[in-house]
């Protein structure tokens, strides 16, 4: 939902941390975008609600700021 709603790239999502998303305004700071350039994209309220649900199910910890995780 995040990719479709905002146009954010999968690599940008992989590089996101919880501090990159402003849940009040919907602004998402993609610090590591295409060509190494960051950009600001905006998410709709339904997408932000999905992110909140994901975080609550993932049990994001303060010492684990990444949005996504990997088993590498």
C-alpha positions in Angstrom: 0.0 0.0 0.0 2.8 2.4 0.8 4.5 1.9 -2.6 1.3 2.4 -4.6 0.0 5.4 -2.6 3.2 7.4 -2.5 5.2 6.2 -5.6 8.1 5.4 -3.3 10.6 2.9 -4.6 11.2 -0.5 -2.9 14.8 0.5 -2.2 13.6 3.7 -0.5 11.2 1.7 1.7 14.1 -0.7 2.6 16.1 2.3 3.8 13.4 4.0 5.8 13.5 4.2 9.6 10.6 5.1 11.9 11.9 8.7 12.2 11.5 9.2 8.5 7.7 9.2 8.6 5.8 12.1 10.1 2.5 10.4 11.1 0.8 13.8 11.6 1.4 15.2 8.2 2.0 12.0 6.2 5.4 13.3 5.0 7.9 10.6 4.3 11.6 11.6 3.9 13.3 9.2 1.6 16.9 9.9 2.3 18.4 7.4 -0.1 16.5 7.7 -3.3 17.4 7.2 -6.9 20.8 8.7 -7.7 21.5 9.1 -4.0 19.1 12.0 -3.8 16.4 12.1 -1.1 12.9 13.4 -1.6 9.7 14.0 0.4 6.6 12.1 -0.5 3.2 12.1 1.2 1.0 9.2 2.3 -2.8 9.3 2.6 -4.5 8.7 5.9 -5.5 5.0 5.0 -1.9 4.3 4.2 -0.7 5.9 7.5 -3.2 3.7 9.4 -1.8 0.7 7.6 1.7 1.7 8.7 0.5 2.1 12.3 -1.0 -1.3 12.2 2.1 -2.8 10.8 4.3 -1.2 13.5 2.0 -2.4 16.3 2.1 -6.0 14.9 5.9 -5.8 14.4 6.5 -4.5 17.9 9.0 -1.9 16.7 11.6 -1.2 19.4 13.4 2.1 19.9 16.8 0.3 19.3 15.3 -1.2 16.0 14.5 1.9 13.9 14.2 0.2 10.6 10.8 -0.1 9.0 11.5 -3.4 7.3 13.7 -6.3 8.5 15.7 -8.9 6.8 16.9 -12.4 7.7 20.3 -11.9 5.9 
